[in-house]
Amino acid sequence: MTTQQAVWIIGGYQSDFARNFTKESLDISDLVRETATGTLAAAGISTEQVQVIHVANAMGELYVKQAHLGSMVASVVPGLSGAPATRHEAACASGGVAVMAAMADLESGRYDVALVIGVEIERNVPGSIGAGYLASAAWVGHEGEGQDYVWPFTFSRIAEEYDRRYGLQDGHLRSIAAQNIANARTNPKAQTRSWATPPECFTDDDDALAEQADTGAALDQALGDVAAGDLAGLGVVEELPDFGVAEVGLAGLRCALALARIFEFVTVTGADGVLSQVGAFALG
C-alpha cells in the first residue's frame, strides 16, 4: 500500500536510563510527565496542538500495578486532556507497534500531530521476580516450563538450533557483546555508560569469567537492572513543513522507538544498544 502522506520527526526526548525512579520515591506517572513535557519542549509544540496520543508499555500491570496508561498522560499533563489516547502492549515490540499506529493515524489524514510515548519501570523488583514477570511474554504453560529464567533459556535454545543448522562461533557472540557495550557508551544517557566491563568479561576463559562474577549475581544484574527509561515522539504530516526536518523511513522509526523494552540478556545492553545509535529525537 502506498503511503498517503509523509510522516516527519520534529523533536523528542530521552530519559536517563541509569536513574532508578523507585529509589527516588517516584513512580511511573512521574516518568510519563517528564517524557511528555520533555518531548513537547524539544519539538516546540504546545499541548493544544497534540491531537492523538499513543503510549507503549509492556507489563506495567505486573511491575508497577498500573494499567490504563493511555489515560495517564492527560492525568499528569492536563493540557492534553481530550486527546484520544491508546496504550499498546506487544512485549519487546510495544514501541514499534505504538509508532506504527501513530503513523497510520497521520497517514490517514485524521490527525496532524501525534504524541508517541514509551515508558516502563522494571528496576523496582528483585531479578528473580522480574524474570517471572518477563516470562509472561512467552506462551505460558507451553514455553519455558520449569525454567526460572525463561528468556535466557529460550535464547539458548535458539542459539543451539542456529548452531545445528548453520554453525555458530562463540567468539563471534563475545565480539557482538563487546561491541554492544561499546556502542551503548556513546549514549550519555545509557544505563551501562559507567559499567565496568574489562576484557575478561568477553573471554572464552571460564576461570577468568568466574573471577568477574558469580553466576547468580550475574543473573541478578542482567535481569534486575533492566533499563528504566522512556522515549517519546511527536508526529506531524507533510502539511506542517516549517519544522524543516528530514523525512525518515518506517524501519528507522521502529528502531528509534524500540525504547526501554528492548534488551538482550547475554550482552546486557538493554535499550542502550539501540538508543546509542539514535539519540534523542521526536517522531513524525
C-alpha positions in Angstrom: 0.0 0.0 0.0 1.3 3.4 -0.9 1.8 5.9 1.9 -0.7 8.7 1.5 1.3 11.4 3.4 4.8 11.7 4.6 5.5 11.5 8.3 8.1 13.6 9.9 10.2 13.6 13.1 10.1 17.1 14.7 11.6 16.7 18.2 11.9 14.3 21.1 13.2 13.4 24.5 15.0 10.5 26.2 15.2 9.9 29.9 18.3 8.9 31.8 18.3 5.1 31.8 20.7 4.9 34.7 18.2 6.5 37.1 16.1 4.4 39.4 12.8 6.2 39.8 11.7 3.9 42.6 14.7 4.7 44.7 13.9 8.4 44.2 10.4 7.8 45.6 8.9 8.5 42.2 6.5 6.4 40.2 5.5 5.8 36.6 3.4 8.9 36.5 6.5 11.0 37.1 8.2 9.2 34.2 5.2 9.9 31.9 5.2 13.5 32.9 8.9 14.0 32.4 8.8 12.3 29.0 5.7 14.1 27.7 6.7 17.6 28.7 10.3 17.0 27.6 9.2 16.0 24.1 6.8 18.9 23.8 9.5 21.3 24.7 12.1 19.7 22.4 9.6 19.8 19.5 8.3 23.3 20.1 4.7 22.0 20.3 2.0 23.1 22.7 -0.4 20.7 24.3 -3.2 22.2 22.3 -1.6 21.0 19.1 -1.4 17.4 20.0 -4.4 15.6 18.5 -3.8 11.9 19.4 -1.6 10.0 21.9 -0.1 6.5 21.7 1.6 5.0 24.7 3.8 1.9 24.6 4.3 -0.2 27.7 4.7 -3.8 28.5 3.8 -5.5 31.8 3.0 -2.3 33.7 0.3 -4.2 35.5 2.9 -6.6 36.8 5.8 -4.3 37.6 4.0 -1.2 38.9 0.4 -2.5 39.3 -0.7 0.2 36.8 -2.9 -0.4 33.8 -4.8 2.1 31.6 -1.6 4.0 30.8 -3.2 5.8 27.8 -5.1 8.0 30.2 -2.1 8.6 32.4 -0.7 11.2 30.0 -3.6 13.6 30.4 -3.7 12.9 34.1 -0.2 14.3 34.6 -0.2 16.8 31.7 -3.8 18.3 32.0 -3.3 20.3 28.8 -3.5 17.1 26.8 -7.0 16.3 28.2 -9.5 15.4 25.4 -7.0 13.9 23.0 -7.8 10.3 22.3 -5.1 8.0 23.8 -4.3 4.3 23.4 -1.9 2.1 25.3 -0.1 -0.6 23.2 1.3 -3.8 24.6 3.3 -6.1 22.4 6.2 -7.3 24.6 9.5 -6.1 23.2 7.7 -4.7 20.1 5.5 -2.4 22.1 7.3 0.7 21.0 7.3 -0.2 17.3 3.6 -1.0 17.4 2.8 2.4 19.0 4.9 4.1 16.3 3.1 2.2 13.5 -0.3 3.1 15.0 0.6 6.8 15.2 1.9 6.7 11.6 -1.3 5.1 10.5 -3.3 7.9 12.2 -1.2 10.6 10.5 -1.2 8.9 7.1 -4.9 8.6 7.1 -5.3 12.3 7.4 -7.4 12.1 10.5 -4.8 13.8 12.6 -1.9 16.2 12.0 0.1 15.8 15.2 0.6 12.6 17.3 2.4 12.2 20.6 4.1 8.8 21.0 5.4 7.8 24.4 7.2 4.7 25.5 7.6 4.3 29.3 8.4 1.5 31.7 9.8 0.9 35.2 11.4 -2.5 35.7 14.0 -1.9 38.3 11.7 -2.0 41.3 11.8 -5.7 42.0 14.5 -8.4 42.6 15.8 -10.0 39.4 14.2 -13.4 40.2 10.7 -11.7 40.4 11.4 -9.7 37.3 12.3 -12.8 35.4 8.9 -14.2 36.4 7.1 -11.1 35.1 9.0 -11.2 31.8 8.1 -14.9 31.4 4.5 -13.7 30.8 5.6 -12.6 27.3 6.1 -16.3 26.4 3.3 -18.8 25.9 2.5 -19.5 29.5 2.0 -23.2 30.1 3.7 -24.2 26.8 7.1 -22.5 26.6 9.9 -22.5 29.2 8.0 -24.5 31.7 10.1 -25.3 34.8 12.7 -22.6 34.0 13.5 -19.8 36.4 14.8 -17.5 33.7 12.6 -18.2 30.6 14.2 -15.8 28.2 17.9 -16.8 28.7 16.7 -20.4 28.4 14.8 -19.5 25.2 17.7 -17.6 23.7 19.9 -20.5 24.4 17.6 -22.9 22.7 17.5 -20.6 19.6 21.3 -20.4 19.6 21.6 -24.2 19.8 19.2 -24.6 16.9 21.0 -22.0 14.8 24.3 -23.7 15.6 22.8 -27.0 14.5 21.7 -25.6 11.2 24.4 -23.1 10.2 27.2 -23.2 12.8 27.8 -20.6 15.5 31.1 -19.4 16.8 31.3 -18.3 20.5 34.0 -15.8 19.6 31.5 -14.0 17.3 29.0 -13.8 20.1 31.6 -12.4 22.5 32.6 -9.8 19.9 29.0 -8.7 19.5 28.6 -8.4 23.2 31.7 -6.2 23.5 30.6 -4.1 20.6 27.1 -3.6 22.0 28.5 -2.4 25.3 30.9 0.0 23.4 28.0 1.3 21.3 25.9 1.9 24.4 28.6 4.1 26.0 28.4 6.5 23.1 25.0 7.5 24.6 25.4 9.8 27.6 22.1 8.6 29.0 22.8 4.9 28.6 22.3 2.7 31.7 25.6 0.9 31.0 27.7 4.0 30.4 29.7 3.6 33.7 29.6 -0.2 34.0 33.0 -1.9 34.4 33.4 -4.5 31.6 37.1 -5.4 31.4 38.3 -7.7 28.5 37.8 -10.7 30.8 34.1 -10.2 30.5 34.3 -11.3 26.9 36.8 -14.1 27.1 36.4 -17.8 26.5 38.4 -18.5 29.6 35.9 -19.9 32.1 38.2 -19.3 35.0 38.6 -15.6 34.1 34.8 -15.3 33.8 34.4 -16.9 37.2 36.6 -14.2 38.7 34.4 -11.5 37.3 31.1 -12.5 38.9 29.3 -15.4 40.4 26.7 -16.8 38.0 23.8 -16.0 40.4 25.0 -12.4 40.8 25.3 -12.0 37.0 21.7 -13.2 36.6 20.5 -10.7 39.1 22.4 -7.9 37.5 21.2 -8.8 34.0 17.6 -9.3 34.9 17.3 -6.8 37.8 18.9 -3.9 36.1 16.7 -3.8 33.1 16.7 -0.3 31.7 14.1 2.0 33.3 13.6 4.7 30.8 11.5 6.1 28.1 11.3 7.9 24.8 8.5 9.9 23.3 7.9 11.4 19.9 5.7 13.7 18.1 4.3 13.2 14.6 3.2 15.7 12.1 2.1 15.3 8.5 3.5 17.0 5.4 1.2 20.0 5.7 3.5 21.3 8.5 6.8 21.7 6.6 8.1 24.6 8.6 9.9 22.4 11.1 12.4 21.7 8.3 13.4 18.2 9.4 14.3 15.3 7.2 11.8 12.5 6.4 12.7 9.2 7.9 11.8 5.7 6.9 9.5 3.4 8.9 12.3 1.0 9.7 14.2 3.8 11.3 11.3 4.8 13.4 10.7 1.3 14.6 14.3 1.0 15.8 14.3 4.5 17.2 11.2 3.9 19.4 12.0 0.4 20.4 12.5 2.2 23.7 13.2 0.7 27.1 11.7 -2.6 26.4 14.4 -4.0 24.1 17.1 -5.7 26.0 19.3 -8.7 25.4 20.2 -10.9 28.4 23.5 -12.2 27.3 25.0 -8.9 26.2 23.3 -6.9 28.9 22.9 -3.9 26.6 19.3 -3.1 27.3 17.6 -0.4 25.3 21.0 1.3 25.3 22.3 -0.8 22.4 19.7 0.7 20.2 19.3 4.2 21.7 23.0 4.9 21.4 22.6 4.8 17.6 19.6 7.0 17.6 19.9 9.7 20.3 17.1 11.9 21.5 14.5 12.7 18.9 10.9 13.3 18.2 8.6 11.4 15.9 6.6 12.4 13.0 
